[in-house]
Amino acid sequence: MTFKINLWLDDEYLHGTVECDRPLNKEYEIYETDHCVKLQWWGGYTRHNKIWRKITDTETGEIWDELVAENNAIMMYSPLLEGQSPKSTSGECSIEN
């Protein structure tokens, strides 16, 4: 079985497809939820999100979602543009997509 990965960019997103030389009985989609950047009490920022995989069985039509990863990371840079100020320091999301 041979796979081919195709990647391309637009102004906002990285896109991709995976092709196979044989028919597969499943389709996959990767997506993000719960994206949030928080201003922490110590003055830095943390980023949080969840990465999911939507799986579709092409034979039965059944669809389900699987959590792939949950990210909670300290950011090593300020995510704000010059002149912007954070909305909150209470631990709530200060920047959301």
C-alpha positions as a Markdown table, in Angstrom:
| # | Residue | x | y | z |
|---|---|---|---|---|
| 1 | Met | 0.0 | 0.0 | 0.0 |
| 2 | Thr | 1.5 | 3.4 | -1.1 |
| 3 | Phe | 0.4 | 6.8 | 0.4 |
| 4 | Lys | 1.0 | 10.2 | -1.0 |
| 5 | Ile | 0.8 | 13.4 | 1.2 |
| 6 | Asn | -0.2 | 16.7 | -0.5 |
| 7 | Leu | 0.2 | 19.9 | 1.5 |
| 8 | Trp | -0.6 | 23.6 | 0.6 |
| 9 | Leu | -1.1 | 26.9 | 2.3 |
| 10 | Asp | -3.6 | 29.7 | 1.9 |
| 11 | Asp | -3.6 | 33.1 | 3.6 |
| 12 | Glu | -4.9 | 31.5 | 6.9 |
| 13 | Tyr | -4.5 | 27.7 | 7.0 |
| 14 | Leu | -2.3 | 24.7 | 6.2 |
| 15 | His | -4.3 | 22.2 | 4.1 |
| 16 | Gly | -3.5 | 18.7 | 3.2 |
| 17 | Thr | -4.7 | 15.4 | 1.8 |
| 18 | Val | -3.4 | 11.9 | 2.0 |
| 19 | Glu | -4.0 | 9.6 | -1.1 |
| 20 | Cys | -3.6 | 5.9 | -1.3 |
| 21 | Asp | -3.2 | 3.5 | -4.2 |
| 22 | Arg | -6.0 | 1.3 | -2.8 |
| 23 | Pro | -9.5 | 2.2 | -1.6 |
| 24 | Leu | -9.8 | 2.7 | 2.1 |
| 25 | Asn | -13.0 | 2.2 | 4.2 |
| 26 | Lys | -12.4 | 5.3 | 6.4 |
| 27 | Glu | -12.0 | 9.0 | 5.9 |
| 28 | Tyr | -10.3 | 11.3 | 8.4 |
| 29 | Glu | -10.5 | 15.0 | 9.3 |
| 30 | Ile | -8.3 | 16.7 | 11.9 |
| 31 | Tyr | -9.7 | 19.8 | 13.6 |
| 32 | Glu | -9.1 | 22.0 | 16.7 |
| 33 | Thr | -11.5 | 23.0 | 19.4 |
| 34 | Asp | -11.3 | 25.1 | 22.6 |
| 35 | His | -8.5 | 27.3 | 21.5 |
| 36 | Cys | -7.6 | 29.8 | 24.2 |
| 37 | Val | -4.7 | 32.1 | 25.1 |
| 38 | Lys | -4.5 | 33.1 | 28.8 |
| 39 | Leu | -2.6 | 35.9 | 30.5 |
| 40 | Gln | -1.3 | 34.3 | 33.7 |
| 41 | Trp | -0.8 | 36.0 | 37.0 |
| 42 | Trp | 3.0 | 36.0 | 36.5 |
| 43 | Gly | 2.7 | 38.1 | 33.4 |
| 44 | Gly | 3.3 | 35.4 | 30.7 |
| 45 | Tyr | 0.8 | 33.7 | 28.5 |
| 46 | Thr | -0.3 | 30.1 | 28.1 |
| 47 | Arg | -2.0 | 28.5 | 25.1 |
| 48 | His | -4.6 | 25.8 | 25.3 |
| 49 | Asn | -6.5 | 23.7 | 22.7 |
| 50 | Lys | -7.7 | 20.2 | 21.8 |
| 51 | Ile | -6.9 | 18.4 | 18.6 |
| 52 | Trp | -9.6 | 15.9 | 17.4 |
| 53 | Arg | -9.9 | 13.3 | 14.6 |
| 54 | Lys | -13.3 | 12.9 | 12.9 |
| 55 | Ile | -13.5 | 9.4 | 11.4 |
| 56 | Thr | -16.1 | 8.4 | 8.8 |
| 57 | Asp | -16.7 | 4.8 | 7.9 |
| 58 | Thr | -17.3 | 5.0 | 4.2 |
| 59 | Glu | -19.1 | 1.7 | 4.1 |
| 60 | Thr | -21.6 | 2.2 | 6.9 |
| 61 | Gly | -21.7 | 6.1 | 7.1 |
| 62 | Glu | -21.0 | 5.9 | 10.9 |
| 63 | Ile | -19.1 | 9.0 | 12.1 |
| 64 | Trp | -17.2 | 9.4 | 15.4 |
| 65 | Asp | -14.7 | 11.7 | 17.0 |
| 66 | Glu | -11.5 | 10.8 | 18.9 |
| 67 | Leu | -9.4 | 13.2 | 21.0 |
| 68 | Val | -5.9 | 13.1 | 19.7 |
| 69 | Ala | -4.2 | 15.6 | 21.9 |
| 70 | Glu | -4.8 | 18.3 | 24.5 |
| 71 | Asn | -2.3 | 21.1 | 24.6 |
| 72 | Asn | -1.5 | 23.3 | 27.6 |
| 73 | Ala | 1.8 | 25.2 | 26.9 |
| 74 | Ile | 3.7 | 28.2 | 28.2 |
| 75 | Met | 4.2 | 30.7 | 25.3 |
| 76 | Met | 7.7 | 32.0 | 24.9 |
| 77 | Tyr | 6.5 | 35.3 | 23.3 |
| 78 | Ser | 3.7 | 37.8 | 23.7 |
| 79 | Pro | 0.8 | 36.9 | 21.4 |
| 80 | Leu | -0.5 | 40.5 | 21.3 |
| 81 | Leu | 0.1 | 43.1 | 18.6 |
| 82 | Glu | 1.9 | 46.3 | 19.5 |
| 83 | Gly | -0.6 | 48.5 | 21.3 |
| 84 | Gln | -3.0 | 45.7 | 22.3 |
| 85 | Ser | -3.8 | 45.0 | 25.9 |
| 86 | Pro | -5.1 | 41.7 | 27.3 |
| 87 | Lys | -8.8 | 41.5 | 28.3 |
| 88 | Ser | -8.3 | 39.7 | 31.6 |
| 89 | Thr | -5.8 | 38.5 | 34.1 |
| 90 | Ser | -8.3 | 36.3 | 36.0 |
| 91 | Gly | -7.1 | 33.1 | 34.2 |
| 92 | Glu | -10.0 | 33.3 | 31.7 |
| 93 | Cys | -9.3 | 33.4 | 28.0 |
| 94 | Ser | -7.8 | 36.7 | 27.1 |
| 95 | Ile | -7.5 | 35.9 | 23.4 |
| 96 | Glu | -9.8 | 33.4 | 21.5 |
| 97 | Asn | -10.1 | 32.5 | 17.9 |
